[in-house]
């Protein structure tokens, strides 16, 4: 072999190894995401600082990585083809390319990327200094940016973005990492989580359901209606006509007091009711809050798909979804979760399924129902008697109190093989 042949072979070997390094870097950095890296700003080691800088602008660094890796593989194929064509002709090129495909797949694809996915953080820290240096080579960065611009022109649309995109998962992971590093406390992380999840919540999930609504008949006198307001401590109550589905307006306590002071105590509530705002039960709560702010109303009546009343939502309900329960000095509310002896829990049937899943560490389905009572009802397939229940995810869910056709309290007990997990859940409650 001539000196040129040796140089070509060495070049192919080096370029395949570089492509493997870049493949591992690409897989590790994408899999790691910016969430963990961004909290390492100011970290004590060079690798950690480099990793944070690399993932601050992934649209620049990762595009450069992909571009250089592509160039390496193209050069490998070209050099191999030239050398084999000179020695063995077309047959040599065909056989050599088949062998090269196997080698490149193993050395530059499968092995480095599999290892990177199995040891994501270790690989990311190892490759970060080299990737940072590579992204600082201006010609490479410019070439990668030019090709991305061309791609955006060829394939226009919503995929074109001016800056990096952070997913909800990354934000949640970032908040968790920030808590671990004591950059923020648990309450701040919980607020961040609530804000992110707020956009995925619909009104039905936080409404006061129809059976729990406090209403006043349209024909009730203002004086009697004031008694209802005082008994329940509400400032706004729906006014209904012939049935609960016939909401004719909203009565405001201040309007009733004003009418009473003006000598209209015997007039029907209908005369002072204000128009009600109706929205579908599937309306996202973020959109509903904006609508309430824009149109200046504090209570909305929710309509189901058949046009019936599903429940109601107040502005306070929306705010509580963000910041947690707001209880004033006059509120007396039973807790949603009560710890019982033996690792058992007594929970309100209206407790959201996702909250119980978080409490117990279970994965109860929430596609067909939103509450614990709805889950038990749906699993049984009939109105339960007190003591009836179902087993799921290592727990027994038993109807402890039934009010008419509704479950009001559910007792959650560990099955024989899940006592330890139940004890942990109960201690958290």
C-alpha positions as a Markdown table, in Angstrom:
| # | Residue | x | y | z |
|---|---|---|---|---|
| 1 | Unk | 0.0 | 0.0 | 0.0 |
| 2 | Unk | 1.2 | 3.4 | -0.9 |
| 3 | Unk | 1.4 | 6.3 | 1.6 |
| 4 | Unk | -1.8 | 7.7 | 0.1 |
| 5 | Unk | -3.6 | 4.4 | 0.7 |
| 6 | Unk | -2.5 | 4.2 | 4.3 |
| 7 | Unk | -3.6 | 7.8 | 4.9 |
| 8 | Unk | -7.0 | 7.0 | 3.4 |
| 9 | Unk | -7.5 | 4.0 | 5.6 |
| 10 | Unk | -6.4 | 5.8 | 8.7 |
| 11 | Unk | -8.7 | 8.7 | 7.7 |
| 12 | Unk | -11.7 | 6.3 | 7.3 |
| 13 | Unk | -11.0 | 4.8 | 10.7 |
| 14 | Unk | -10.7 | 8.2 | 12.4 |
| 15 | Unk | -13.8 | 9.6 | 10.7 |
| 16 | Unk | -15.9 | 6.5 | 11.7 |
| 17 | Unk | -14.8 | 6.9 | 15.3 |
| 18 | Unk | -15.6 | 10.7 | 15.2 |
| 19 | Unk | -19.0 | 9.9 | 13.8 |
| 20 | Unk | -19.5 | 7.4 | 16.7 |
| 21 | Unk | -18.5 | 10.0 | 19.2 |
| 22 | Unk | -20.9 | 12.6 | 17.7 |
| 23 | Unk | -23.7 | 10.0 | 17.5 |
| 24 | Unk | -23.3 | 9.3 | 21.2 |
| 25 | Unk | -23.2 | 13.0 | 21.9 |
| 26 | Unk | -26.4 | 13.6 | 19.9 |
| 27 | Unk | -28.3 | 10.8 | 21.6 |
| 28 | Unk | -27.1 | 11.8 | 25.1 |
| 29 | Unk | -27.8 | 15.5 | 24.8 |
| 30 | Unk | -31.2 | 15.1 | 23.3 |
| 31 | Unk | -32.2 | 12.5 | 25.8 |
| 32 | Unk | -30.9 | 14.5 | 28.7 |
| 33 | Unk | -32.6 | 17.7 | 27.6 |
| 34 | Unk | -32.0 | 21.2 | 29.0 |
| 35 | Unk | -33.8 | 20.5 | 32.3 |
| 36 | Unk | -30.9 | 19.0 | 34.3 |
| 37 | Unk | -28.2 | 21.0 | 32.4 |
| 38 | Unk | -29.6 | 24.4 | 33.1 |
| 39 | Unk | -29.5 | 24.1 | 36.8 |
| 40 | Unk | -25.7 | 23.4 | 36.6 |
| 41 | Unk | -24.9 | 27.0 | 35.8 |
| 42 | Unk | -22.0 | 28.0 | 38.0 |
| 43 | Unk | -21.2 | 24.3 | 38.7 |
| 44 | Unk | -17.8 | 23.5 | 40.1 |
| 45 | Unk | -16.4 | 21.3 | 37.3 |
| 46 | Unk | -15.4 | 22.2 | 33.7 |
| 47 | Unk | -17.6 | 19.4 | 32.2 |
| 48 | Unk | -20.7 | 20.5 | 34.1 |
| 49 | Unk | -20.2 | 24.2 | 33.1 |
| 50 | Unk | -19.7 | 23.1 | 29.5 |
| 51 | Unk | -22.8 | 20.9 | 29.5 |
| 52 | Unk | -24.9 | 23.8 | 30.8 |
| 53 | Unk | -23.6 | 26.1 | 28.0 |
| 54 | Unk | -24.1 | 23.5 | 25.3 |
| 55 | Unk | -27.7 | 23.0 | 26.2 |
| 56 | Unk | -28.5 | 26.7 | 26.7 |
| 57 | Unk | -28.7 | 26.9 | 22.9 |
| 58 | Unk | -29.3 | 23.4 | 21.5 |
| 59 | Unk | -30.6 | 24.7 | 18.2 |
| 60 | Unk | -27.0 | 25.8 | 17.5 |
| 61 | Unk | -24.8 | 23.1 | 19.1 |
| 62 | Unk | -26.9 | 20.1 | 18.1 |
| 63 | Unk | -27.3 | 21.3 | 14.5 |
| 64 | Unk | -23.5 | 21.6 | 14.3 |
| 65 | Unk | -23.1 | 18.1 | 15.7 |
| 66 | Unk | -25.5 | 16.6 | 13.1 |
| 67 | Unk | -23.8 | 18.6 | 10.2 |
| 68 | Unk | -20.3 | 17.4 | 11.1 |
| 69 | Unk | -21.4 | 13.8 | 11.6 |
| 70 | Unk | -23.1 | 13.8 | 8.2 |
| 71 | Unk | -19.9 | 15.2 | 6.6 |
| 72 | Unk | -17.8 | 12.5 | 8.3 |
| 73 | Unk | -20.0 | 9.7 | 7.1 |
| 74 | Unk | -20.1 | 11.1 | 3.5 |
| 75 | Unk | -16.3 | 11.4 | 3.4 |
| 76 | Unk | -16.0 | 7.9 | 4.7 |
| 77 | Unk | -18.2 | 6.6 | 2.0 |
| 78 | Unk | -16.4 | 8.6 | -0.7 |
| 79 | Unk | -12.9 | 7.6 | 0.4 |
| 80 | Unk | -13.9 | 3.9 | 0.7 |
| 81 | Unk | -15.4 | 4.0 | -2.8 |
| 82 | Unk | -12.4 | 5.6 | -4.4 |
| 83 | Unk | -9.9 | 3.2 | -2.8 |
| 84 | Unk | -11.9 | 0.0 | -3.6 |
| 85 | Unk | -12.7 | 1.1 | -7.2 |
| 86 | Unk | -8.9 | 1.6 | -7.9 |
| 87 | Unk | -8.1 | -1.9 | -6.6 |
| 88 | Unk | -11.0 | -4.2 | -7.4 |
| 89 | Unk | -13.4 | -2.2 | -9.6 |
| 90 | Unk | -17.2 | -2.3 | -9.3 |
| 91 | Unk | -17.4 | -5.6 | -7.5 |
| 92 | Unk | -14.9 | -4.4 | -4.9 |
| 93 | Unk | -16.9 | -1.2 | -4.4 |
| 94 | Unk | -20.2 | -3.2 | -3.9 |
| 95 | Unk | -18.6 | -5.7 | -1.4 |
| 96 | Unk | -16.7 | -3.0 | 0.4 |
| 97 | Unk | -19.8 | -0.7 | 0.8 |
| 98 | Unk | -21.8 | -3.7 | 2.2 |
| 99 | Unk | -19.0 | -4.2 | 4.8 |
| 100 | Unk | -18.8 | -0.5 | 5.5 |
| 101 | Unk | -22.5 | -0.3 | 6.1 |
| 102 | Unk | -22.2 | -3.0 | 8.8 |
| 103 | Unk | -19.2 | -1.4 | 10.4 |
| 104 | Unk | -20.7 | 2.1 | 10.4 |
| 105 | Unk | -24.0 | 0.8 | 11.8 |
| 106 | Unk | -22.2 | -1.0 | 14.6 |
| 107 | Unk | -19.4 | 1.4 | 15.4 |
| 108 | Unk | -21.0 | 4.8 | 14.6 |
| 109 | Unk | -24.7 | 4.1 | 15.3 |
| 110 | Unk | -25.8 | 1.2 | 17.5 |
| 111 | Unk | -23.0 | 0.9 | 20.0 |
| 112 | Unk | -22.4 | 4.6 | 20.8 |
| 113 | Unk | -26.1 | 5.5 | 20.8 |
| 114 | Unk | -27.2 | 2.5 | 22.9 |
| 115 | Unk | -24.4 | 3.3 | 25.4 |
| 116 | Unk | -25.4 | 6.9 | 25.5 |
| 117 | Unk | -29.0 | 6.1 | 26.3 |
| 118 | Unk | -28.0 | 3.7 | 29.0 |
| 119 | Unk | -25.5 | 6.2 | 30.6 |
| 120 | Unk | -27.0 | 9.5 | 29.5 |
| 121 | Unk | -25.6 | 11.8 | 32.1 |
| 122 | Unk | -22.1 | 10.3 | 32.1 |
| 123 | Unk | -21.8 | 10.5 | 28.4 |
| 124 | Unk | -23.3 | 14.0 | 28.2 |
| 125 | Unk | -20.7 | 15.3 | 30.7 |
| 126 | Unk | -17.9 | 13.5 | 28.9 |
| 127 | Unk | -18.7 | 14.9 | 25.4 |
| 128 | Unk | -19.8 | 18.4 | 26.5 |
| 129 | Unk | -16.3 | 20.1 | 26.3 |
| 130 | Unk | -15.7 | 18.7 | 22.9 |
| 131 | Unk | -19.1 | 19.6 | 21.6 |
| 132 | Unk | -18.8 | 23.1 | 23.0 |
| 133 | Unk | -15.5 | 23.6 | 21.2 |
| 134 | Unk | -16.9 | 22.2 | 18.0 |
| 135 | Unk | -19.9 | 24.6 | 18.1 |
| 136 | Unk | -17.5 | 27.5 | 18.4 |
| 137 | Unk | -15.9 | 26.8 | 15.0 |
| 138 | Unk | -17.6 | 29.6 | 13.1 |
| 139 | Unk | -17.5 | 28.0 | 9.6 |
| 140 | Unk | -19.1 | 24.8 | 10.8 |
| 141 | Unk | -21.8 | 26.8 | 12.8 |
| 142 | Unk | -22.5 | 29.0 | 9.8 |
| 143 | Unk | -22.8 | 26.0 | 7.4 |
| 144 | Unk | -25.2 | 24.2 | 9.7 |
| 145 | Unk | -27.3 | 27.3 | 10.2 |
| 146 | Unk | -27.4 | 27.9 | 6.4 |
| 147 | Unk | -28.6 | 24.4 | 5.7 |
| 148 | Unk | -31.3 | 24.7 | 8.4 |
| 149 | Unk | -32.5 | 28.0 | 6.8 |
| 150 | Unk | -32.7 | 26.2 | 3.4 |
| 151 | Unk | -34.7 | 23.4 | 5.0 |
| 152 | Unk | -37.1 | 25.9 | 6.5 |
| 153 | Unk | -37.6 | 27.5 | 3.1 |
| 154 | Unk | -38.2 | 24.2 | 1.4 |
| 155 | Unk | -40.6 | 23.0 | 4.1 |
| 156 | Unk | -42.3 | 26.1 | 5.5 |
| 157 | Unk | -44.9 | 26.0 | 8.2 |
| 158 | Unk | -45.4 | 25.9 | 12.0 |
| 159 | Unk | -42.3 | 23.9 | 12.4 |
| 160 | Unk | -40.1 | 27.0 | 11.8 |
| 161 | Unk | -39.3 | 28.7 | 15.1 |
| 162 | Unk | -37.0 | 31.5 | 15.9 |
| 163 | Unk | -35.7 | 30.0 | 19.2 |
| 164 | Unk | -35.6 | 26.9 | 21.3 |
| 165 | Unk | -38.8 | 25.2 | 22.5 |
| 166 | Unk | -39.1 | 23.8 | 26.0 |
| 167 | Unk | -41.6 | 21.1 | 26.6 |
| 168 | Unk | -43.9 | 20.7 | 29.7 |
| 169 | Unk | -41.9 | 17.7 | 30.7 |
| 170 | Unk | -38.7 | 19.7 | 30.6 |
| 171 | Unk | -40.2 | 22.4 | 32.7 |
| 172 | Unk | -41.4 | 20.0 | 35.3 |
| 173 | Unk | -38.0 | 18.2 | 35.3 |
| 174 | Unk | -36.3 | 21.6 | 35.6 |
| 175 | Unk | -38.5 | 22.4 | 38.6 |
| 176 | Unk | -37.7 | 19.1 | 40.3 |
| 177 | Unk | -33.9 | 19.6 | 39.6 |
| 178 | Unk | -34.1 | 23.1 | 41.0 |
| 179 | Unk | -35.7 | 21.8 | 44.2 |
| 180 | Unk | -32.9 | 19.2 | 44.5 |
| 181 | Unk | -30.3 | 21.9 | 44.2 |
| 182 | Unk | -32.3 | 24.1 | 46.7 |
| 183 | Unk | -32.6 | 26.9 | 44.1 |
| 184 | Unk | -36.4 | 26.9 | 44.8 |
| 185 | Unk | -38.4 | 25.4 | 47.6 |
| 186 | Unk | -41.2 | 22.8 | 47.5 |
| 187 | Unk | -44.0 | 25.4 | 47.5 |
| 188 | Unk | -42.5 | 27.2 | 44.5 |
| 189 | Unk | -42.1 | 24.0 | 42.6 |
| 190 | Unk | -45.7 | 23.0 | 43.4 |
| 191 | Unk | -46.9 | 26.4 | 42.0 |
| 192 | Unk | -44.9 | 25.9 | 38.8 |
| 193 | Unk | -46.4 | 22.4 | 38.4 |
| 194 | Unk | -49.9 | 23.8 | 39.0 |
| 195 | Unk | -49.4 | 26.5 | 36.4 |
| 196 | Unk | -48.2 | 24.0 | 33.8 |
| 197 | Unk | -51.0 | 21.5 | 34.5 |
| 198 | Unk | -53.6 | 24.4 | 34.5 |
| 199 | Unk | -53.5 | 24.5 | 30.7 |
| 200 | Unk | -54.5 | 20.8 | 30.5 |
| 201 | Unk | -57.5 | 21.1 | 32.9 |
| 202 | Unk | -61.1 | 21.4 | 31.7 |
| 203 | Unk | -63.9 | 23.0 | 33.7 |
| 204 | Unk | -65.6 | 19.7 | 34.4 |
| 205 | Unk | -62.6 | 18.5 | 36.5 |
| 206 | Unk | -63.0 | 21.4 | 39.0 |
| 207 | Unk | -66.7 | 22.1 | 38.9 |
| 208 | Unk | -69.2 | 22.0 | 41.7 |
| 209 | Unk | -71.3 | 19.1 | 40.4 |
| 210 | Unk | -75.0 | 19.6 | 39.7 |
| 211 | Unk | -76.2 | 17.6 | 42.8 |
| 212 | Unk | -74.1 | 19.8 | 45.1 |
| 213 | Unk | -75.2 | 23.1 | 43.6 |
| 214 | Unk | -77.1 | 25.5 | 45.9 |
| 215 | Unk | -79.9 | 27.3 | 44.0 |
| 216 | Unk | -82.9 | 29.4 | 44.8 |
| 217 | Unk | -86.3 | 29.2 | 42.9 |
| 218 | Unk | -87.1 | 32.2 | 40.7 |
| 219 | Unk | -90.4 | 32.6 | 42.6 |
| 220 | Unk | -88.8 | 32.7 | 46.1 |
| 221 | Unk | -89.0 | 36.0 | 47.8 |
| 222 | Unk | -86.0 | 38.2 | 48.3 |
| 223 | Unk | -86.3 | 37.9 | 52.1 |
| 224 | Unk | -86.3 | 34.1 | 52.0 |
| 225 | Unk | -83.5 | 34.0 | 49.4 |
| 226 | Unk | -81.3 | 36.1 | 51.8 |
| 227 | Unk | -81.8 | 33.3 | 54.4 |
| 228 | Unk | -80.4 | 30.8 | 51.9 |
| 229 | Unk | -77.4 | 33.1 | 51.2 |
| 230 | Unk | -76.7 | 33.5 | 55.0 |
| 231 | Unk | -77.1 | 29.7 | 55.6 |
| 232 | Unk | -74.5 | 28.8 | 53.0 |
| 233 | Unk | -72.3 | 31.9 | 53.1 |
| 234 | Unk | -72.3 | 32.4 | 49.3 |
| 235 | Unk | -72.3 | 35.8 | 47.5 |
| 236 | Unk | -73.7 | 34.4 | 44.2 |
| 237 | Unk | -76.3 | 31.7 | 43.7 |
| 238 | Unk | -78.0 | 30.4 | 40.5 |
| 239 | Unk | -81.7 | 31.1 | 40.2 |
| 240 | Unk | -83.8 | 28.3 | 38.7 |
| 241 | Unk | -87.2 | 28.1 | 37.1 |
| 242 | Unk | -89.2 | 24.9 | 36.6 |
| 243 | Unk | -86.2 | 22.5 | 37.1 |
| 244 | Unk | -82.5 | 22.5 | 37.9 |
| 245 | Unk | -81.8 | 22.6 | 34.1 |
| 246 | Unk | -83.8 | 25.8 | 33.9 |
| 247 | Unk | -81.2 | 28.4 | 35.2 |
| 248 | Unk | -82.8 | 31.8 | 34.6 |
| 249 | Unk | -80.1 | 33.9 | 36.1 |
| 250 | Unk | -77.7 | 34.5 | 39.0 |
| 251 | Unk | -78.7 | 36.2 | 42.2 |
| 252 | Unk | -76.1 | 38.4 | 43.9 |
| 253 | Unk | -76.2 | 38.9 | 47.7 |
| 254 | Unk | -75.5 | 42.6 | 47.3 |
| 255 | Unk | -78.5 | 43.0 | 45.0 |
| 256 | Unk | -80.8 | 41.2 | 47.4 |
| 257 | Unk | -79.6 | 43.3 | 50.3 |
| 258 | Unk | -80.1 | 46.5 | 48.3 |
| 259 | Unk | -83.6 | 45.4 | 47.3 |
| 260 | Unk | -84.5 | 44.4 | 50.9 |
| 261 | Unk | -83.4 | 47.8 | 52.1 |
| 262 | Unk | -85.5 | 49.5 | 49.5 |
| 263 | Unk | -88.7 | 47.7 | 50.7 |
| 264 | Unk | -88.8 | 44.9 | 48.1 |
| 265 | Unk | -88.3 | 42.0 | 50.6 |
| 266 | Unk | -91.5 | 40.3 | 49.2 |
| 267 | Unk | -90.6 | 40.6 | 45.6 |
| 268 | Unk | -89.5 | 37.4 | 43.7 |
| 269 | Unk | -85.8 | 36.8 | 43.3 |
| 270 | Unk | -86.3 | 36.8 | 39.5 |
| 271 | Unk | -86.7 | 40.5 | 39.5 |
| 272 | Unk | -83.2 | 41.2 | 40.6 |
| 273 | Unk | -81.4 | 38.2 | 39.0 |
| 274 | Unk | -78.6 | 39.0 | 36.6 |
| 275 | Unk | -77.9 | 37.1 | 33.4 |
| 276 | Unk | -76.1 | 33.8 | 33.8 |
| 277 | Unk | -73.0 | 32.8 | 31.7 |
| 278 | Unk | -73.2 | 29.4 | 30.2 |
| 279 | Unk | -70.1 | 27.5 | 29.0 |
| 280 | Unk | -69.5 | 23.9 | 27.9 |
| 281 | Unk | -68.2 | 21.6 | 30.6 |
| 282 | Unk | -65.2 | 20.7 | 28.4 |
| 283 | Unk | -64.0 | 24.4 | 28.2 |
| 284 | Unk | -60.3 | 24.7 | 29.2 |
| 285 | Unk | -60.0 | 26.5 | 32.5 |
| 286 | Unk | -57.3 | 28.8 | 31.2 |
| 287 | Unk | -59.6 | 30.1 | 28.5 |
| 288 | Unk | -62.5 | 30.3 | 31.0 |
| 289 | Unk | -60.4 | 32.4 | 33.3 |
| 290 | Unk | -59.5 | 34.8 | 30.5 |
| 291 | Unk | -63.2 | 35.0 | 29.6 |
| 292 | Unk | -64.2 | 35.8 | 33.2 |
| 293 | Unk | -61.5 | 38.5 | 33.3 |
| 294 | Unk | -62.6 | 40.1 | 30.0 |
| 295 | Unk | -66.3 | 40.0 | 30.6 |
| 296 | Unk | -66.1 | 40.6 | 34.3 |
| 297 | Unk | -68.2 | 37.7 | 35.8 |
| 298 | Unk | -67.2 | 35.4 | 38.6 |
| 299 | Unk | -69.5 | 32.4 | 38.1 |
| 300 | Unk | -70.2 | 30.2 | 35.1 |
| 301 | Unk | -72.9 | 27.5 | 34.6 |
| 302 | Unk | -71.5 | 24.4 | 32.9 |
| 303 | Unk | -73.5 | 22.7 | 30.2 |
| 304 | Unk | -73.1 | 19.0 | 29.2 |
| 305 | Unk | -73.2 | 17.6 | 25.7 |
| 306 | Unk | -77.0 | 17.1 | 25.9 |
| 307 | Unk | -77.7 | 20.7 | 27.0 |
| 308 | Unk | -78.4 | 19.9 | 30.6 |
| 309 | Unk | -76.7 | 21.5 | 33.6 |
| 310 | Unk | -73.5 | 19.7 | 34.6 |
| 311 | Unk | -72.4 | 22.0 | 37.4 |
| 312 | Unk | -70.9 | 25.4 | 38.0 |
| 313 | Unk | -67.5 | 27.0 | 38.3 |
| 314 | Unk | -66.5 | 30.1 | 40.2 |
| 315 | Unk | -63.4 | 32.3 | 39.7 |
| 316 | Unk | -62.3 | 31.2 | 43.2 |
| 317 | Unk | -62.4 | 27.5 | 41.9 |
| 318 | Unk | -60.0 | 28.5 | 39.1 |
| 319 | Unk | -57.6 | 30.4 | 41.4 |
| 320 | Unk | -57.6 | 27.4 | 43.8 |
| 321 | Unk | -56.6 | 25.2 | 41.0 |
| 322 | Unk | -53.4 | 27.3 | 40.7 |
| 323 | Unk | -52.6 | 28.2 | 44.4 |
| 324 | Unk | -54.4 | 25.5 | 46.3 |
| 325 | Unk | -57.5 | 25.7 | 48.6 |
| 326 | Unk | -58.5 | 29.2 | 49.8 |
| 327 | Unk | -60.3 | 28.9 | 53.2 |
| 328 | Unk | -61.5 | 32.0 | 55.0 |
| 329 | Unk | -62.0 | 32.2 | 58.8 |
| 330 | Unk | -65.7 | 31.2 | 58.5 |
| 331 | Unk | -65.3 | 28.1 | 56.3 |
| 332 | Unk | -65.7 | 24.8 | 58.0 |
| 333 | Unk | -64.8 | 22.0 | 55.6 |
| 334 | Unk | -64.3 | 18.3 | 56.1 |
| 335 | Unk | -60.8 | 17.1 | 54.9 |
| 336 | Unk | -60.8 | 15.2 | 51.6 |
| 337 | Unk | -58.5 | 12.6 | 53.0 |
| 338 | Unk | -58.6 | 11.2 | 56.6 |
| 339 | Unk | -56.0 | 8.7 | 57.9 |
| 340 | Unk | -57.4 | 5.7 | 59.7 |
| 341 | Unk | -55.8 | 2.9 | 61.7 |
| 342 | Unk | -54.2 | 0.0 | 59.8 |
| 343 | Unk | -53.0 | 2.1 | 56.9 |
| 344 | Unk | -56.6 | 2.8 | 55.7 |
| 345 | Unk | -57.8 | 6.1 | 54.3 |
| 346 | Unk | -61.3 | 7.6 | 54.2 |
| 347 | Unk | -61.5 | 9.9 | 51.2 |
| 348 | Unk | -64.3 | 12.1 | 49.8 |
| 349 | Unk | -65.9 | 10.5 | 46.8 |
| 350 | Unk | -65.4 | 13.8 | 45.0 |
| 351 | Unk | -61.6 | 13.6 | 45.3 |
| 352 | Unk | -60.0 | 13.7 | 41.8 |
| 353 | Unk | -58.6 | 10.4 | 40.6 |
| 354 | Unk | -55.2 | 12.0 | 39.8 |
| 355 | Unk | -54.8 | 13.3 | 43.4 |
| 356 | Unk | -55.5 | 9.8 | 44.8 |
| 357 | Unk | -53.0 | 8.3 | 42.3 |
| 358 | Unk | -50.4 | 10.8 | 43.5 |
| 359 | Unk | -51.2 | 10.0 | 47.1 |
| 360 | Unk | -51.1 | 6.2 | 46.7 |
| 361 | Unk | -48.6 | 5.9 | 43.9 |
| 362 | Unk | -51.2 | 4.0 | 41.8 |
| 363 | Unk | -52.3 | 4.3 | 38.2 |
| 364 | Unk | -56.1 | 4.2 | 38.5 |
| 365 | Unk | -57.7 | 5.1 | 35.1 |
| 366 | Unk | -59.2 | 8.6 | 34.8 |
| 367 | Unk | -60.3 | 8.6 | 31.2 |
| 368 | Unk | -64.0 | 7.7 | 31.9 |
| 369 | Unk | -64.4 | 9.4 | 35.3 |
| 370 | Unk | -62.8 | 12.2 | 37.2 |
| 371 | Unk | -63.5 | 11.3 | 40.9 |
| 372 | Unk | -62.9 | 8.4 | 43.2 |
| 373 | Unk | -66.7 | 7.9 | 43.6 |
| 374 | Unk | -67.0 | 7.8 | 39.8 |
| 375 | Unk | -64.3 | 5.2 | 39.6 |
| 376 | Unk | -66.0 | 2.9 | 42.2 |
| 377 | Unk | -69.4 | 3.5 | 40.5 |
| 378 | Unk | -68.0 | 2.7 | 37.1 |
| 379 | Unk | -66.2 | -0.4 | 38.2 |
| 380 | Unk | -69.2 | -1.8 | 40.0 |
| 381 | Unk | -71.7 | -0.9 | 37.2 |
| 382 | Unk | -74.5 | -0.2 | 39.6 |
| 383 | Unk | -75.4 | 2.0 | 42.6 |
| 384 | Unk | -73.5 | 0.4 | 45.4 |
| 385 | Unk | -74.7 | -0.5 | 48.9 |
| 386 | Unk | -72.7 | 0.6 | 51.9 |
| 387 | Unk | -69.8 | -1.9 | 52.1 |
| 388 | Unk | -69.6 | -2.8 | 48.4 |
| 389 | Unk | -66.3 | -2.2 | 46.7 |
| 390 | Unk | -63.8 | -3.1 | 44.1 |
| 391 | Unk | -60.1 | -4.0 | 44.1 |
| 392 | Unk | -57.5 | -2.4 | 41.9 |
| 393 | Unk | -53.8 | -1.7 | 42.0 |
| 394 | Unk | -53.4 | -3.5 | 45.3 |
| 395 | Unk | -56.1 | -1.6 | 47.2 |
| 396 | Unk | -59.8 | -2.1 | 47.9 |
| 397 | Unk | -62.1 | 0.8 | 47.3 |
| 398 | Unk | -65.3 | 0.5 | 49.4 |
| 399 | Unk | -68.4 | 2.7 | 49.4 |
| 400 | Unk | -68.6 | 3.8 | 53.1 |
| 401 | Unk | -71.4 | 6.3 | 52.7 |
| 402 | Unk | -74.1 | 6.4 | 50.0 |
| 403 | Unk | -76.5 | 9.4 | 49.7 |
| 404 | Unk | -79.4 | 8.4 | 47.5 |
| 405 | Unk | -77.8 | 7.4 | 44.2 |
| 406 | Unk | -74.4 | 9.0 | 45.0 |
| 407 | Unk | -71.4 | 7.7 | 46.8 |
| 408 | Unk | -70.2 | 10.3 | 49.3 |
| 409 | Unk | -67.3 | 8.6 | 51.2 |
| 410 | Unk | -64.9 | 5.9 | 50.1 |
| 411 | Unk | -62.7 | 3.8 | 52.3 |
| 412 | Unk | -59.4 | 2.8 | 50.8 |
| 413 | Unk | -57.8 | -0.3 | 52.3 |
| 414 | Unk | -54.6 | -2.1 | 51.3 |
| 415 | Unk | -54.9 | -5.6 | 50.0 |
| 416 | Unk | -52.9 | -8.3 | 51.8 |
| 417 | Unk | -49.8 | -7.8 | 49.6 |
| 418 | Unk | -49.7 | -4.0 | 49.6 |
| 419 | Unk | -49.8 | -3.0 | 53.3 |
| 420 | Unk | -46.4 | -1.3 | 53.2 |
| 421 | Unk | -47.2 | 1.0 | 50.3 |
| 422 | Unk | -50.6 | 1.9 | 52.0 |
| 423 | Unk | -48.8 | 2.8 | 55.2 |
| 424 | Unk | -46.5 | 5.2 | 53.3 |
| 425 | Unk | -49.5 | 6.7 | 51.5 |
| 426 | Unk | -51.4 | 7.2 | 54.7 |
| 427 | Unk | -48.4 | 8.9 | 56.4 |
| 428 | Unk | -48.3 | 11.4 | 53.5 |
| 429 | Unk | -51.9 | 12.2 | 54.0 |
